[in-house]
Amino acid sequence: MHGNALIALGCPLKLMLTVIWGWLFHHFFAFHMVIILILAVGAAEVTYLLLVLISGYLNAVLYGQDALVGQPIYPETPSSKNDSPS
């Protein structure tokens, strides 16, 4: 998934990750609900940031583009007239 799409889906994706992590913490641990909510929000943030970092890395490696702006990381430089043989 492209970095822009992950950032655009940030709020719904974080909410979904919070629900998933909350269910996992509630199902496997007998914590108080406030603690489960805090853990779920923190885990969702970490998961989201890891997804953004992995997406940016894959864009850079596979496509040679910056993940956020979609521009080439190494832009082409204009060729100089001195480089051509005379």
KELO-555516 format. One record per residue (C-alpha): x, y, z. Coordinates in pm, whole numbers. Layout:
<pts>
<x X y Y z Z>
...
</pts>
This chain:
<pts>
<x 0 y 0 z 0>
<x 136 y 341 z -92>
<x 236 y 578 z 189>
<x -24 y 836 z 84>
<x -301 y 577 z 112>
<x -185 y 475 z 459>
<x -180 y 836 z 573>
<x -522 y 905 z 418>
<x -662 y 598 z 595>
<x -488 y 692 z 920>
<x -790 y 758 z 1142>
<x -1007 y 460 z 1034>
<x -704 y 231 z 1027>
<x -598 y 337 z 1377>
<x -954 y 284 z 1502>
<x -965 y -63 z 1350>
<x -624 y -150 z 1497>
<x -738 y -19 z 1838>
<x -1045 y -243 z 1829>
<x -837 y -545 z 1726>
<x -571 y -486 z 1992>
<x -841 y -410 z 2252>
<x -1016 y -738 z 2176>
<x -687 y -929 z 2195>
<x -589 y -770 z 2528>
<x -939 y -824 z 2670>
<x -950 y -1184 z 2549>
<x -606 y -1292 z 2670>
<x -546 y -1072 z 2977>
<x -764 y -992 z 3277>
<x -684 y -621 z 3296>
<x -914 y -334 z 3392>
<x -1089 y -181 z 3089>
<x -903 y 151 z 3120>
<x -569 y -29 z 3108>
<x -686 y -234 z 2810>
<x -789 y 85 z 2629>
<x -454 y 253 z 2696>
<x -263 y -57 z 2583>
<x -481 y -95 z 2273>
<x -435 y 268 z 2165>
<x -58 y 246 z 2218>
<x -31 y -82 z 2031>
<x -243 y 56 z 1746>
<x -18 y 363 z 1716>
<x 296 y 148 z 1708>
<x 141 y -88 z 1452>
<x 32 y 206 z 1233>
<x 377 y 367 z 1248>
<x 540 y 36 z 1156>
<x 305 y 3 z 857>
<x 394 y 355 z 740>
<x 768 y 290 z 782>
<x 752 y -45 z 600>
<x 545 y 110 z 321>
<x 794 y 395 z 281>
<x 1087 y 156 z 278>
<x 924 y -65 z 15>
<x 842 y 238 z -202>
<x 1202 y 352 z -181>
<x 1345 y 8 z -255>
<x 1099 y -109 z -520>
<x 1015 y 214 z -699>
<x 1291 y 456 z -600>
<x 1028 y 704 z -483>
<x 974 y 901 z -168>
<x 679 y 744 z 16>
<x 499 y 1068 z 97>
<x 530 y 1274 z -218>
<x 584 y 1003 z -477>
<x 878 y 1186 z -632>
<x 1202 y 1013 z -731>
<x 1454 y 1009 z -449>
<x 1741 y 1071 z -690>
<x 1613 y 1318 z -950>
<x 1781 y 1321 z -1287>
<x 2038 y 1593 z -1330>
<x 2048 y 1783 z -1656>
<x 2336 y 1669 z -1870>
<x 2611 y 1918 z -1921>
<x 2732 y 2013 z -2270>
<x 3087 y 1942 z -2156>
<x 3003 y 1573 z -2105>
<x 2944 y 1506 z -2475>
<x 3250 y 1417 z -2684>
<x 3350 y 1678 z -2942>
</pts>
